[in-house]
């Protein structure tokens, strides 16, 4: 079993910053891609940013220039700057984990709430 645990969510004023963290633990042989997704109330979940094992990053257009994804082995971070009310959502971590038999599987964290409001 693999567990992903997120931290760092909370309430922040517009224009403020937050840093999210997601740590993977358990039967992790290697991790290919790690990323962040978010789901706002009444909306579908959407991709925020991803980070592959070779360092390639990808961002949603809505967060380019404001959010930065980084990674340290099995922990992924999301630095969020210049936050807007429309960034309010539950942010969930995702990881494509490879086991010792070279079998890959996607795992999700439980999510952390980010609220941007004055």
C-alpha positions in Angstrom: 0.0 0.0 0.0 1.0 3.6 -0.7 -0.2 6.6 1.2 -0.1 10.2 0.0 -0.5 12.8 2.8 -1.0 16.5 1.9 -0.5 19.4 4.1 -0.3 23.2 3.9 -3.9 24.2 3.0 -5.8 27.0 4.8 -7.3 30.4 4.5 -5.4 33.1 2.8 -6.3 36.6 1.5 -6.3 37.4 -2.2 -2.7 38.1 -3.3 -1.3 35.9 -0.6 0.8 32.7 -0.8 0.6 29.2 0.4 2.8 26.2 0.0 1.3 22.7 -0.2 3.3 19.5 0.4 2.5 15.9 -0.4 4.6 13.0 0.9 4.4 9.5 -0.4 5.1 6.6 1.9 4.6 2.8 2.0 5.6 0.3 -0.8 7.2 2.9 -3.1 9.8 1.4 -5.4 9.8 4.4 -7.6 7.5 7.3 -8.6 7.1 8.5 -12.2 4.8 11.5 -12.2 3.5 13.4 -9.2 1.0 16.2 -9.5 -1.6 18.4 -8.0 -5.3 18.6 -9.0 -8.1 20.7 -7.6 -11.8 20.6 -7.4 -13.8 23.7 -6.6 -17.4 23.5 -5.3 -19.8 22.5 -8.1 -17.0 22.0 -10.6 -15.1 19.0 -12.0 -11.6 18.2 -10.8 -8.9 19.8 -12.9 -5.2 19.4 -13.3 -3.1 22.1 -11.7 0.5 21.0 -12.2 2.6 17.9 -12.8 6.2 16.9 -12.3 7.7 13.9 -14.0 10.7 11.9 -12.7 13.0 13.6 -15.3 12.0 17.0 -14.1 9.5 18.0 -16.8 6.8 20.2 -15.4 3.3 21.1 -16.8 0.9 23.7 -15.6 -2.7 24.6 -16.2 -3.0 27.9 -18.1 -4.9 29.5 -15.2 -1.9 29.1 -12.8 1.1 29.6 -15.1 3.4 32.3 -13.7 1.8 32.1 -10.2 2.2 28.5 -9.1 5.4 26.5 -9.0 5.6 22.7 -8.6 8.8 21.1 -7.3 9.8 17.7 -6.1 12.2 16.0 -3.7 12.3 12.2 -4.3 8.8 11.1 -3.0 7.6 14.5 -1.9 6.0 17.1 -4.2 5.4 20.7 -3.4 3.2 23.4 -4.8 4.1 27.0 -4.1 1.1 29.2 -4.8 1.6 32.9 -5.1 -0.7 35.8 -6.1 -3.7 33.7 -5.0 -7.1 34.6 -6.3 -10.6 33.8 -5.0 -11.1 31.5 -8.0 -8.2 29.3 -6.7 -10.4 28.2 -3.8 -10.7 24.4 -4.0 -9.7 21.1 -2.5 -6.2 20.4 -3.7 -5.3 16.7 -4.1 -2.0 15.1 -4.7 -1.6 12.3 -7.3 1.3 10.0 -7.9 2.0 7.3 -10.5 3.9 4.7 -8.4 5.9 1.9 -9.8 6.4 -1.3 -7.6 9.2 -3.8 -7.6 7.5 -5.8 -10.4 7.5 -2.7 -12.6 3.7 -2.4 -12.3 2.4 1.1 -12.1 -0.7 2.4 -10.3 -2.1 5.8 -9.5 -2.7 6.9 -6.0 -4.5 9.9 -4.6 -4.3 11.8 -1.3 -7.4 12.8 0.6 -7.0 16.5 -0.3 -6.4 19.8 1.5 -8.7 22.8 1.4 -7.4 26.1 0.1 -9.7 29.1 0.7 -8.8 32.4 -0.8 -11.0 35.1 0.7 -10.8 38.5 2.3 
